[in-house]
Structures are given as structure tokens and as C-alpha cells.
């Protein structure tokens, strides 16, 4: 259970970082 929670948090933080990296390019 704890492993799944850790994996889920990694996935969410990873997708959030990817979204933040892509956003500036969309503004230009």
C-alpha cells in the first residue's frame, strides 16, 4: 500500500513538473 502511494505521488509530481515546463512555450 505504501509503495503504491509513493508511486502515485511520484507520478503526480512528475506530470506537474512536465506541465510547468510546457506552459511557458504555450504562452509564446
N, C-alpha and C positions, 0 to 999 in steps of 0.2 A: 504493500500500500504506500509506504513512504517513498519507495522508488518511483512509483507512478506519479506521485505528487511532484517529486523533484524533476522528473522528465517533463511533466506538463508545464512547470514554471520555466524550465529552460526553453521550451517551445514557444511559450507566450513572450518571454523576454527577447528571444531571437527574432520573432516576427515583428515585435515592436521596434527593435533596433533597425530591422530591414525597412520598415515603413518610414522611420525617421530619416534614414539615409536616402530614400527615394523622393520624399516630399520636396526638398529644395529644387530638384530637377523639374518637377511638375510646375513649379512657380515660374520658372524661366520661360 
